[in-house]
Amino acid sequence: MVNVTGQDQRFGDIAVNLGLMNQEKLDRALVVQKMIISRTKVHMPIGKVLKEMGAITQEQIEAVLNIQKAQNSGSAQNDPSDLPEYAPNGDGTVQGICLILSKDRLSATLCPSEEAPSGLSLEAVKRFLADRKVIFGLVEDDVLSQYLMQDPLPQEPFVVAQGIPPEPGRPSEVIYHFDTDPMRIGTLTADGTMDWRNRGEIPHVAVGDLLVEKTPGDPGAPGTGICGGQIAPPRIREPQIKCGKGTERSEDGRRIVAKINGTPKLGSDGKVTVFGMLPIEGDIGVETGHINFDGYIEASGGVTSGYSVKGRGLRIAGIQDADIQVDEDLNCLGGIYGSTINVGGNLKAGHIHNCTIKVLGDLVVKKEIYDSTIETNGRCLIGEGKIIASRIDAKKGVHAKTVGSVASSPCSLTVGIDRKYQKDMALYEEELGELKRQKKDVGQSGPDIRERLESVVKQLGILTQEQDNFMVQKRQFEQQLCGEGPAPVEDDEERLMLEEMIRELVEKNESMEAQIADLMKKEDQFEKQLSGFEKSLVTLDEHIEKTKENISLLDTTLKVDPGIPVVKISGTIYAKTHITARHKEMFLDENMHNVRIAESLSELAGHKYQIKISSLR
C-alpha cells in the first residue's frame, strides 16, 4: 500500500521545485492538513489544501500530478528541478554562429545569425566546440560538414552534440501488511443510506507479525554530458518508516514487526504503533470495575449502569447510563441510553436515547435519536431513521429520514458551525490575553528593579571612595609612627594620638566593609532579578508569537475545511423544527417532505445569506 503522507510530500516537493510556491507555504499547508486530519479524521490531499489556501490553481495541480504520475511509473527522466531549459552560455559567436548549451548539459546547438556566411571551416567549428569543452556526443564530421556547406545556413538551430541522459532510479516502496483505515462506520451509498454490512473490522496482530516492509528501489544510472562529465541520475527521496510503541525495527532497518499482541495503527505522522487490545468477555460492570486502558477495548457485552470507560477505541454491544471517553472510534452494535459520551473519532450506534454526546468525526445512527443533545464536528447521519425531541449540532450537516413527530417536543438542528473551532479559538484568545497581562506585569516591575539597582551601585561608589580615603590616612599615620614622611613623630603624646586615630580608622573601615558587603549582596540580587525579568520577557514574547501562529493556523484550517450548512430529509420534517445555520435561522411553519434545507449566499437578495428549501432529488 502506498504511503499517502509520502505522496503528499512528493507533490509538495515537485510544486516547490517548479517554482509554484516557496517551502514556507508548503510547510504551512502541511500543518493545516495535519490539523484537518486530527480534527475531522478525514485526509484532504495537499493539492486541495493548497488550492483552498489560494496558493495554487487547478491547472497547476494537474501539471504537478502529471509529473508525479510519470515519476511513480518510472518514465520521468528528470527531477522537476532539472527540467530541460535552453539558455545561451554567453561565449560569443564564431563567424556569425552562436553556441547554446542546454541547462542540463545534454545538448549543444548551433544557431546561425542572419549574417552568418556559408562555407565555414569544419576545423574552425570543431576547435570552437573544443575550446568550449563540447567534446562528447558530437555529430559525425560529414553531417556537420554538410550543414556548414549550405548556402545560406538555415536559420533553424542545429543540434551539434547530444549527451546520454541519466537513467532515473526508483524509490523504495513501503508496503503495509495491515489495514491502515480500520473501524469504518459503513459505506454511504449514492442515495444517502448506509450499507451496514460493509463496515470493516479491527485488525489484530501477534508478537513478531510483519507490519511494514520497505522493498529495495533502484538508484538509476548516471549519464554523460556533452562536456564529458558524468551526470548523476535524479535524486530519489527515500520513504521513511517510523516505529512507535509496541513495534520494533529489523536490523537492516527495512521492516517493522509487532512487539506485542494488539491493534496496529498508522498515525497521521507516518508512525506505526501497536496498541494492546483489551478483550472483555461479557459486560463492563461489577466484575471489571471502571475501565481505563491506553488502547482498544472490545467487549462481547455492554457497559452497565454507573460505570465509566476510557480508552483509545471501543467496540461494545450496548451502553446504559455510563460515562464513555475514547480518543478514536466508538462502535456500539446496539443502543446507547442515558449516557455521557465523548468521542475523538467516529461514533456508530443502533439508536441513542436520553444522551449527551460530543463527536469529533461523523455520527452514524441506524434507527433513531431520541431526547438527546448531540454535537459533532462531522456529519449526523441517520438516513433511514428519525430524530425526535433532540438538539443536534452538526458542522457538516444532518441527513435523516424523519425529524420530529406529531406529539413530541420540536427538534433543534444547527448546521455549518464549527464548535471545536470556537472553543479552541476562545482558549487561544484567553491564553493570549493572559500572556500579554503577564508581559505587562513583568514590564512594569523591571524599571523599579533597575532604579533600585542603580541606587545600590551609586552607594557602593560613595562608600568605596570613602574607604580609599581612610586607607590613605591610615598609611600616612603609620609612616609617621615609623619616623618616615615629612612630619615624623617627636614625642610620646603625639605617638599615642596617632595610634588612637589609626584605631578609629580601622573601626570605621570594618564598619564600611560590612556595609559594602551588604550592598554588594543586594546588587547581586537585583541583577539576578533584572536578568530573570529580561528572560521572562523573551519567553513571554515567544509564547505570544506561538499562540498568534496557532490562531492563524486555526483560521486557515476553518477556511480550508468549512462547515456544510445543509439538512437533508428523505421523509418528513415536522413543523416548529428550529434550524440554525452560520448566518441565518428559521422555524418551519408546516410539515415538509423530501426536502433539502440549506443556507446560501443569494445574488438576487443583494448578496445576503438566506435559508433556502428545495426538493430533495
C-alpha positions in Angstrom: 0.0 0.0 0.0 1.4 3.4 -0.9 2.1 5.8 1.9 -0.4 8.7 1.4 1.7 11.0 3.5 4.7 10.3 1.2 2.5 11.1 -1.9 1.6 14.5 -0.4 5.2 15.2 0.4 6.3 14.4 -3.2 3.5 16.5 -4.5 4.8 19.5 -2.5 8.4 18.9 -3.4 7.6 18.9 -7.1 5.5 22.1 -6.7 8.3 23.9 -4.9 10.9 22.8 -7.4 8.7 24.1 -10.2 8.6 27.4 -8.5 4.8 27.4 -8.0 5.3 28.3 -4.3 8.0 28.5 -1.7 8.9 26.0 1.0 7.3 28.2 3.7 3.8 28.0 2.1 4.2 24.2 1.6 5.1 23.7 5.3 2.2 25.8 6.4 -0.2 23.8 4.2 1.2 20.5 5.6 0.5 21.8 9.1 -3.1 22.8 8.1 -3.6 19.3 6.5 -2.5 17.7 9.7 -4.9 19.8 11.8 -7.7 18.8 9.5 -6.9 15.2 9.9 -6.7 15.4 13.7 -9.9 17.4 13.9 -12.1 15.6 11.3 -10.3 12.2 10.8 -10.6 12.9 7.1 -7.5 13.1 4.8 -7.6 16.1 2.5 -5.0 15.9 -0.4 -2.3 18.5 0.0 -3.1 19.8 -3.5 -6.7 20.6 -2.4 -5.4 22.3 0.8 -3.1 24.5 -1.2 -5.8 25.4 -3.6 -8.2 26.3 -0.8 -5.4 28.5 0.7 -5.1 30.3 -2.7 -1.5 29.1 -3.2 -2.1 27.1 -6.4 -4.6 26.7 -9.2 -6.3 23.6 -10.5 -4.3 23.7 -13.7 -1.1 23.8 -11.7 -2.3 20.9 -9.6 -3.0 18.8 -12.7 0.5 19.7 -14.0 2.2 18.5 -10.8 0.1 15.3 -10.7 1.2 14.5 -14.3 4.8 14.8 -13.3 4.2 12.8 -10.1 2.5 10.1 -12.1 5.4 9.9 -14.5 7.8 9.6 -11.6 5.8 6.9 -10.0 5.7 4.9 -13.2 9.5 5.4 -13.7 9.1 7.2 -17.1 10.3 10.6 -15.9 13.8 11.4 -16.9 14.5 14.4 -14.8 13.8 15.7 -11.4 11.4 18.7 -11.5 14.4 21.0 -10.7 16.3 19.7 -13.7 13.5 20.1 -16.4 15.4 21.0 -19.6 15.6 24.7 -20.5 17.8 26.2 -23.2 19.9 29.1 -22.2 22.8 30.8 -24.0 26.2 30.3 -22.5 27.5 33.8 -23.2 30.6 32.5 -25.0 30.0 34.6 -28.1 30.0 33.6 -31.7 32.4 32.4 -34.4 31.8 33.9 -37.8 28.1 34.5 -37.1 27.3 31.3 -35.3 26.3 31.2 -31.6 26.7 28.1 -29.4 23.9 27.4 -27.0 24.2 24.7 -24.3 21.2 23.2 -22.6 20.7 23.8 -18.9 21.2 20.0 -18.3 24.3 19.9 -20.4 22.9 17.2 -22.5 22.8 19.0 -25.8 24.7 21.7 -27.7 23.0 23.7 -30.5 24.5 25.9 -33.2 22.3 29.0 -34.0 23.5 31.0 -37.0 22.7 34.7 -37.3 21.3 36.3 -40.4 24.8 37.5 -41.4 26.4 34.0 -41.0 28.3 33.2 -44.2 28.3 29.8 -45.8 31.4 27.6 -46.3 32.6 27.8 -42.7 35.6 25.6 -41.9 34.9 22.3 -40.2 38.2 22.5 -38.3 37.4 26.0 -37.1 34.0 25.0 -35.8 35.4 21.9 -34.1 38.1 24.0 -32.5 35.4 26.4 -31.4 33.5 23.5 -29.8 36.6 22.0 -28.2 37.5 25.4 -26.7 34.1 25.4 -25.0 34.6 21.9 -23.7 32.0 20.3 -26.0 33.7 17.0 -26.6 31.1 14.2 -26.2 28.3 13.1 -28.4 29.3 15.2 -31.4 27.6 14.6 -34.7 29.7 12.9 -37.4 32.1 15.1 -39.3 30.3 14.6 -42.7 27.0 15.6 -41.1 28.5 18.8 -39.7 30.3 19.5 -43.0 27.0 19.2 -45.0 25.4 21.6 -42.6 28.2 24.2 -42.8 28.3 24.0 -46.6 24.7 25.1 -47.0 24.3 28.5 -48.6 22.8 30.3 -46.8 23.0 28.5 -43.5 19.5 27.5 -42.3 18.1 29.7 -39.5 16.8 26.7 -37.6 19.0 25.6 -34.7 21.3 22.7 -35.4 22.0 20.1 -32.7 25.7 19.5 -32.9 26.2 17.3 -29.8 23.9 15.1 -27.8 24.8 13.6 -24.4 23.5 10.4 -22.8 20.8 11.2 -20.2 20.9 9.5 -16.9 18.6 6.7 -16.2 16.2 7.7 -13.3 16.0 5.4 -10.4 13.0 4.1 -8.5 12.5 4.8 -4.8 11.8 2.0 -2.3 8.1 1.1 -1.9 6.6 0.9 1.6 4.1 -2.0 1.9 1.8 -2.1 4.9 0.7 -5.6 5.9 -2.4 -4.4 7.9 -5.5 -2.4 7.2 -4.4 1.3 7.7 -8.0 2.5 7.7 -9.8 0.3 10.2 -13.0 1.0 12.2 -15.0 2.2 9.2 -18.6 3.0 10.2 -20.0 1.7 7.0 -20.4 2.6 3.3 -22.5 5.5 2.4 -24.4 4.7 -0.8 -25.4 7.2 -3.6 -28.9 7.6 -2.2 -27.7 8.6 1.3 -28.4 5.2 3.0 -25.8 3.2 4.9 -24.6 -0.3 4.0 -24.1 -1.7 7.5 -22.6 -5.0 6.3 -19.6 -3.3 4.7 -18.0 -1.6 7.8 -14.6 -3.2 8.1 -13.0 -5.0 11.1 -10.4 -4.1 13.7 -7.1 -5.6 12.6 -5.3 -7.8 15.1 -1.6 -8.7 15.2 0.6 -11.0 17.3 4.1 -10.7 18.5 6.6 -11.0 15.6 4.0 -10.2 12.9 5.3 -8.2 10.0 3.7 -4.8 9.9 5.6 -2.8 7.4 8.4 -3.5 4.9 10.4 -1.3 2.5 11.2 -3.0 -0.8 14.6 -2.2 -2.4 14.5 0.6 -5.0 16.7 1.3 -8.0 19.4 4.0 -7.7 19.4 4.6 -11.5 22.4 5.0 -13.7 24.5 8.2 -14.5 24.5 9.7 -17.9 27.3 11.6 -19.8 27.1 15.3 -20.6 28.3 16.9 -23.8 31.4 18.2 -21.9 32.3 14.6 -21.0 31.4 14.8 -17.4 29.2 12.3 -15.6 25.6 13.4 -14.9 24.1 11.9 -11.8 20.5 10.5 -12.0 17.7 12.5 -10.4 17.9 12.4 -6.6 15.5 9.8 -5.1 13.6 10.7 -2.0 13.5 7.6 0.0 10.3 6.9 2.0 10.8 6.6 5.7 9.2 4.0 8.0 8.8 5.1 11.6 8.4 2.9 14.7 6.0 3.7 17.6 5.2 2.0 20.8 4.6 -1.8 20.6 6.8 -2.2 17.5 10.5 -2.8 16.7 12.7 -2.3 13.6 14.7 -5.1 12.0 18.5 -4.9 12.0 18.6 -3.8 8.3 16.1 -1.1 9.1 13.7 -2.2 6.3 11.0 -3.9 8.3 8.8 -3.2 11.3 7.3 -6.0 13.4 5.0 -6.1 16.3 6.4 -6.5 19.8 3.1 -7.1 21.5 -0.3 -8.5 20.7 -2.7 -5.8 19.8 -4.1 -3.5 17.1 -1.8 -1.8 14.6 -2.3 1.9 13.8 -0.8 4.2 11.1 -0.7 7.7 12.5 -1.0 10.9 10.5 2.8 11.4 11.1 3.6 8.1 9.4 4.5 6.3 12.6 3.3 2.7 13.1 2.2 1.8 16.6 0.6 -1.3 18.1 -1.8 -0.7 20.9 -2.6 -3.6 23.1 -6.2 -4.9 22.7 -8.2 -5.4 25.9 -10.6 -8.2 25.3 -13.5 -8.5 27.7 -15.9 -11.5 27.9 -19.3 -10.2 28.9 -20.2 -6.8 30.4 -18.1 -4.0 31.7 -19.6 -3.7 35.2 -19.3 -5.3 38.6 -16.8 -7.9 37.5 -14.4 -5.5 35.7 -14.9 -2.2 37.5 -14.2 1.1 35.7 -12.0 0.6 32.6 -9.1 3.0 31.8 -6.9 1.5 29.1 -4.5 3.1 26.7 -5.5 1.0 23.8 -8.5 -0.5 22.1 -11.2 -2.2 24.1 -13.6 -4.9 22.8 -16.3 -6.4 24.9 -18.8 -9.0 24.0 -21.4 -7.5 26.4 -22.3 -3.9 27.2 -21.3 -1.2 29.7 -23.7 -1.4 32.6 -25.2 1.5 34.7 -22.8 3.6 36.7 -19.5 2.5 35.1 -17.0 4.5 33.0 -14.7 3.6 30.1 -11.7 5.5 28.9 -9.5 4.2 26.1 -8.3 4.7 22.6 -11.2 3.0 20.9 -14.2 0.9 22.0 -16.3 -1.8 20.4 -19.3 -2.7 22.6 -22.7 -4.4 22.4 -24.6 -1.6 24.3 -24.2 1.3 26.8 -26.5 2.0 29.7 -26.2 5.1 32.0 -22.4 5.2 31.5 -19.6 7.7 31.0 -17.5 7.0 27.9 -14.4 8.8 26.7 -12.5 7.4 23.7 -9.7 9.1 21.6 -10.8 7.5 18.4 -13.8 5.5 17.2 -16.7 4.1 19.2 -18.7 1.2 17.6 -21.8 0.3 19.6 -23.7 -2.6 18.0 -26.9 -1.9 20.0 -28.3 1.2 21.7 -26.9 3.9 24.0 -29.1 5.0 26.9 -28.8 7.8 29.4 -25.1 8.2 28.9 -22.4 10.9 28.5 -20.2 10.2 25.6 -17.1 12.0 24.3 -15.5 10.5 21.1 -12.4 11.7 19.3 -13.2 9.9 16.1 -16.4 8.5 14.6 -19.4 7.0 16.5 -21.7 4.4 15.2 -24.7 3.1 17.2 -28.1 1.4 16.6 -30.1 4.0 18.5 -29.5 6.8 21.1 -31.9 7.7 23.9 -31.5 10.5 26.6 -27.8 11.1 26.0 -25.3 13.9 25.9 -22.8 13.2 23.1 -19.8 15.0 21.6 -18.1 13.5 18.5 -15.1 14.9 16.6 -15.9 12.9 13.4 -19.1 11.5 12.0 -22.1 10.3 14.0 -23.9 7.4 12.3 -27.2 6.0 13.8 -29.2 3.2 12.4 -32.7 3.7 13.9 -33.3 6.8 16.0 -32.0 9.6 18.2 -34.5 10.5 21.0 -34.4 13.2 23.6 -30.6 13.8 23.3 -28.2 16.6 22.9 -25.5 15.9 20.3 -22.6 17.9 19.0 -20.5 16.6 16.1 -17.7 18.2 14.1 -18.6 15.9 11.2 -22.0 14.7 9.8 -25.0 13.4 11.7 -26.2 10.5 9.5 -29.4 8.7 10.3 -30.5 8.1 6.7 -33.3 5.5 7.4 -34.1 6.6 10.9 -35.6 9.5 12.9 -34.7 12.3 15.2 -37.2 13.1 18.0 -37.2 15.8 20.7 -33.4 16.3 20.3 -30.9 19.1 19.8 -28.4 18.3 17.0 -25.3 20.4 16.3 -23.5 19.1 13.2 -20.8 21.0 11.4 -21.2 19.1 8.1 -24.9 18.8 8.1 -27.8 16.5 9.1 -29.1 13.6 6.9 -32.2 11.9 8.3 -35.5 10.3 7.2 -37.7 11.9 9.8 -37.2 14.9 12.2 -39.8 15.4 14.9 -43.3 13.9 15.4 -46.9 15.0 16.0 -46.7 14.6 19.8 -43.1 15.2 20.7 -41.3 18.5 21.5 -39.8 20.2 18.5 -36.2 19.4 17.4 -33.4 22.0 17.1 -30.9 21.4 14.3 -27.7 23.5 14.0 -25.6 23.0 10.9 -22.4 24.5 9.4 -20.9 25.9 12.6 -17.5 24.6 13.8 -18.0 24.4 17.6 -14.5 23.0 18.1 -13.0 26.0 16.3 -15.0 28.3 18.5 -13.8 26.5 21.7 -10.2 26.3 20.5 -10.2 29.9 19.4 -11.6 31.0 22.8 -8.9 29.1 24.6 -6.2 30.6 22.4 -7.5 34.1 22.8 -7.8 33.6 26.6 -4.2 32.3 26.6 -3.0 35.3 24.5 -4.7 37.8 26.9 -3.1 36.1 29.9 0.4 36.2 28.3 0.0 39.9 27.5 -1.1 40.6 31.0 2.0 38.8 32.4 4.2 40.6 30.0 2.8 43.9 31.2 3.3 43.0 34.8 6.9 42.0 34.1 7.5 45.2 32.1 6.2 47.3 35.0 8.4 45.6 37.6 11.6 45.8 35.5 12.1 49.7 35.8 11.6 49.6 39.5 14.3 46.9 40.0 16.6 48.8 37.6 16.2 52.0 39.6 16.9 50.2 42.9 20.0 48.6 41.3 21.3 52.0 40.2 20.8 53.4 43.7 22.8 50.5 45.2 25.6 51.0 42.7 25.8 54.7 43.5 26.0 54.0 47.3 28.8 51.4 46.6 30.7 54.0 44.7 30.5 56.6 47.5 31.5 54.0 50.2 34.4 52.7 48.1 35.7 56.3 47.7 35.5 56.9 51.4 37.2 53.6 52.2 40.1 54.6 49.9 40.4 57.9 51.7 40.6 56.1 55.1 43.3 53.8 53.8 45.4 56.7 52.6 45.1 58.4 56.0 46.0 55.2 57.8 49.1 54.7 55.7 50.2 58.3 56.4 49.8 57.9 60.2 51.6 54.6 60.1 54.5 56.2 58.3 54.7 59.0 60.9 54.9 56.4 63.7 57.8 54.8 61.9 59.6 58.1 61.6 59.0 58.4 57.9 57.4 61.1 55.9 57.5 64.9 56.1 56.3 65.1 59.7 57.8 62.2 61.9 56.6 61.7 65.5 58.6 63.7 68.0 57.2 62.7 71.4 55.1 60.0 73.2 52.0 62.2 73.4 51.9 62.6 69.6 52.5 58.8 69.2 49.6 58.0 71.4 47.4 60.4 69.5 48.3 58.8 66.1 47.8 55.3 67.4 44.3 56.3 68.6 43.5 57.8 65.2 44.7 54.6 63.4 42.4 52.5 65.7 39.4 54.8 64.8 40.2 54.5 61.1 40.4 50.6 61.4 37.0 50.5 63.1 35.4 52.8 60.5 36.9 50.6 57.7 35.5 47.4 59.3 32.0 49.1 59.6 32.3 50.2 56.0 33.3 46.7 54.8 30.1 45.3 56.3 28.0 48.0 54.6 29.8 47.3 51.2 29.3 43.5 51.6 25.5 44.1 52.3 25.2 46.4 49.3 27.1 44.0 47.0 24.7 41.3 48.1 21.7 43.5 47.2 23.4 44.4 43.9 23.7 40.7 43.0 20.1 40.0 43.9 18.8 43.0 41.8 21.0 41.9 38.8 19.6 38.4 39.1 16.0 39.7 39.3 16.6 42.0 36.3 18.1 39.2 34.3 15.1 37.0 35.2 12.7 39.7 34.1 14.5 40.0 30.8 14.5 36.3 30.2 10.8 36.2 31.2 10.0 38.9 28.6 11.8 36.9 25.9 10.0 33.7 26.9 6.6 35.5 27.0 7.3 37.1 23.6 8.0 33.6 22.2 4.8 32.2 23.7 2.8 35.1 22.4 4.1 34.6 18.9 3.4 30.9 19.1 -0.2 31.5 20.2 -0.7 34.0 17.4 0.6 31.4 15.0 -1.9 28.8 16.4 -4.7 31.3 16.0 -3.6 32.0 12.4 -3.4 28.2 11.6 -6.9 27.7 13.2 -8.3 30.4 10.9 -6.7 28.9 7.9 -8.0 25.4 8.8 -11.5 26.8 9.1 -11.2 28.4 5.6 -9.9 25.2 4.1 -12.4 22.9 5.9 -15.6 25.0 6.4 -18.9 23.6 7.7 -21.7 22.5 5.4 -25.0 24.2 6.4 -27.4 21.7 5.0 -30.3 19.5 6.3 -31.4 16.6 4.0 -34.7 14.9 4.9 -35.8 11.9 2.8 -39.1 11.6 4.7 -40.9 14.2 6.9 -39.6 17.1 8.9 -42.3 18.4 11.2 -43.5 21.9 11.9 -41.8 24.0 14.6 -38.4 22.5 14.0 -35.8 25.1 14.6 -32.9 25.3 12.1 -29.8 27.4 12.7 -27.0 27.9 10.2 -23.9 30.1 10.3 -25.8 33.4 9.4 -29.5 32.7 9.5 -32.1 30.7 11.4 -35.7 29.7 10.9 -38.7 27.9 12.3 -40.6 25.6 10.0 -44.3 26.7 9.8 -45.5 23.4 8.4 -44.6 19.8 7.9 -42.4 19.2 4.8 -41.5 16.1 2.9 -38.4 15.1 0.9 -36.6 18.5 1.3 -33.2 19.9 1.3 -32.8 22.9 3.6 -29.5 24.9 3.1 -28.0 28.3 3.8 -26.6 30.1 0.8 -25.4 33.5 -0.4 -28.1 34.8 -2.8 -27.3 37.3 -5.6 -30.9 38.1 -6.0 -31.2 39.1 -2.4 -28.3 41.6 -2.7 -25.5 39.1 -1.8 -27.2 38.3 1.5 -27.4 34.9 3.2 -30.7 33.1 3.2 -32.0 29.7 4.1 -33.5 28.0 1.0 -35.8 25.0 1.0 -35.8 22.8 -2.1 -36.9 19.4 -3.2 -34.6 16.5 -2.3 -33.9 14.7 -5.6 
